[in-house]
Amino acid sequence: MKIGKKIHRIPICSSTNDLAKELAESGAEQGEVVVCDEQTKGKGTKGKTWYSIPGKGLYFSVLLFPSRPDLSLLPLAASLAVREGVFNELNELISLKWPNDLIGSGLKIGGILCESSFSGRELNYSIIGIGLNVKHKKDDFPAELQYSAGSLEMTCLKKIDKERLMFVICRYLEKWYRAFLKNEDQKILKAYLESSCYHIGDKLKVEAKGNIVSGLFKGLDKQGRMILEISGRNQRFLSREMNIIEVL
């Protein structure tokens, strides 16, 4: 298995994840990649839209057929691959904001979206979608994003070859995907916490299950759920159950 051995390059599409699903259902092989210059319906987590300005970002999806059905740590492994790839190619350290965001110089520069198909309890395939802001300038973002979003060229202050960066990320994605398949969960969790925007003991204000609460960040459990100590009691949250508002 080699991620990126076969690449489907599309000028414009609704979303690379959608195209990767079509490939999966038509007999494509593990490790195939779909990359495009522009997404008209780019997707973020929790049904949000991913702003995919033409030609500026790196938008690609990887088709995988994992041999383990528990996929909870796959997004974390993918985030680590992007972080390591960016560092090795650009000498730029980005941080990981649980569960899916990629942060550079305090600004959101990218995200991970994992989607999977099951037949009952049997896993059919999984897709890792990666969106990175690469060549954007501040004015390229809508007004509401200009103070929260950034790009790699904004943080690195140099020109970036998107194609080369994609291949480097694919190489590290293969590394971390193998760790995932080998059930090296503690290795993934340890590396993720070391790369996280949040540190053990940070006090976080969150919206959890419809309520605004604050708690101490205690880490991640073996399913990748966030552990918060709230009123002296540890509680665990899936990403869909909680939004982080700020660090207090």
N, C-alpha and C positions, 0 to 999 in steps of 0.2 A: 504494500500500500504506500503510495506516494501522493501526498496532497499537492495539487497543482500540476500534476503531470499532464492533465488534459484541462484546457481552459476554454470556456465559451465566452467570447467577447461580443457584447451587444451595445450598440450606441445608446439606445434609450429603451427603458422597460418600466413596467409598473413598479416592480420591486425584484431584486435579484433573488430573494427568498422564494417568491412565487415561481420564478423560472426554474429554480433548483428543485422545487416540488414537482414540476412537470417532468423534469429530467429523471427524478427518482422513480416516478410512476411509469416511465417509458424505458426502463432498463439501464439507466446510467450506472456507472461504477463508483465505488467509494473513492473519495478524494477529488472528484471532479469539481471544478470551480466555475462559477458564473460571475462575470464582472461587467459593469456598465459605466458609461460616462454620466448618465442622468437617470434618476428614478422619478416617475411622475406620482407614485403613491408609496414612497419610502415609509417603512414602518418602524416605530419605536416600541418600547414596552408599554403594557397596559393600554393598548389601542391608540397610543399617541402617533403623530405623524413625524417622520424623520425628514428634516429639510435638506433636500438633495440638489444643491445648485449645480447646474450643468458644468462639467469639465473641471470643477474645483476640488471635488472630493474623491476618495477611494471607496467605492461601493462594491462589495463582493460577498458571495455566499459559497459555503463549502458543504458538499453533500457527504454524509457519513452514515455508516451502518454499524452502530455500536453493538458490541456483544453483551453489554450489560444494560438492563432496562432502566436502572435508576440513573436518571440523567441530571440530578440536582446539582452536581458539581461541574458539569460540562461548561456552563457559562463562565464559571470562575477559571477553569483551565484555559478557555479561549481568551479571556481577559489577560491572563498571564502571558500567553503567547504573543498577543499584540504588544504588551508592555516590553517584553524581552526583544521582540523584533524591532520596535522603534528605537530602543536603547542601542542595540548592536548596529543598526543602520545609521542612526542620526546622532548617537551619543546624547540623547535627550531622555530623561527619566520622567515618565508619566505616572500618575497615581490612579488607583482603582477605587471607584466609589460604588459600594455595594448597592445593587447586585450587578449592574450592567454598564455603568458609565466609565468613560476614560477621561481623565482630567490632566490638563497641562497648564502650568502657571495659574492654577485656580480657576481655569475656564474649562467648560466641557468641550472636548475636541473629538469625541466619538462615542460609540456605543456598540453593544453586542446584543443581538436578538437571536435566541435559539428557539426553533420550532420543530416539532416532531409529529410523526404519524403513528398511531397504534391501531391494531386490530384486536379489540379486547385488551388483554394485558400484553400482547405480543407487539414488540416494537418493530415497525416497518423501516423507518429511517429517521435521521435527525439532520437538521440543517443549521449551520452556524452562519448567521449574517453579521457582517462587520461593516460599519460605517465610520469613516475617518474624515474629518475636515483637514484638508492638506494645504490647498493653495488660497484659501479664503483670506480676504482682508476684512477688517471690522465692518466696513460699509456693505459687504456682501450679505450680511445677515439682516433679517428683518429687525425693525427698531426694538421689538420686545426681546430679542436675543442678543443684542449687541454688547451687553454688559455681562452676559453669562456664558456666551459661546466664543470659542477661539479656534485656531487652526495650528497645525504643526509648523507651517512656515512663519506664522506669527510668533511662535515660541522659540523656534530654532534660528530664525533670522537668516535662512539660506534656502536656496531652491532645492526642491525635492523631486526625485524621479518616482512617480507613483507606481509604475510597473515594477521597478526594482524593489520598492518597499513591500509590495504585495507578495513577491516571491520570498522575501526574507521572513515576513510574517507567516507564510505557509510553512516554511521550514520549522519555525518554532511551534506552530500549531501542531505539526506532526509529533514533535517532542512531547508536548503537554497532553496531546490526545493519547499517546501511548501510555503515559503515566496514569491517565484516567482509566484506560482499559486494563491496566495492571492493578487496579484498585489501590493506587498509591494516594489514598485520600488525605492522609495526614500531611504528606508532602505538598499537595495542592493547597490545603487549608493554611498551612504554615506560611507558604510563599505568598498567598493572597493577603493574609493579615499583615505580613511585613511590607506589602505594597499598598496597603489600604490608606484611604484618606482619614479613616477613623482609627484611633488608638485605644487600646484597652484602658478603661477608666474615664474616657471622654463622656461628658454628659450631653445627651442628644435630646432635642425636642422633636417629637414625631407625631404624625397622625396615624394612629393604630386602630384598625377596626372601627373607624368613625369617630374616635375620641382623640383629643390633643393631650398628650402626656409627655413627660420627660423621664429619662432613665439613664443609667450608666451602661455604657457599651462593655459587654463582657466577652465578646468574641463571636465566633460562628460555631454551630454544632456540626456533627458529621454529615448532616443533610444540607449544609450551607445556609441554614436559617440563622437570622440574627438573634443573639441573646442580649436582652436588656434587663437590667435589674431595676424593677419599678416597685417602689414602696417596700424594698427589702426582699422582693421575690423575683427570681429569674423567670422571664417569659420569653418564648421563642416565636419568631414571626417569619412567615414566608414573605417574599418580596411583594406579592399581590395583596398582602394584608396590611402593608405599612408604607408610608411615605416619610422620608426624613426631611424635616423642615430646616433645622440648623443645629450647629454645635454651640452649646451654651458655655 
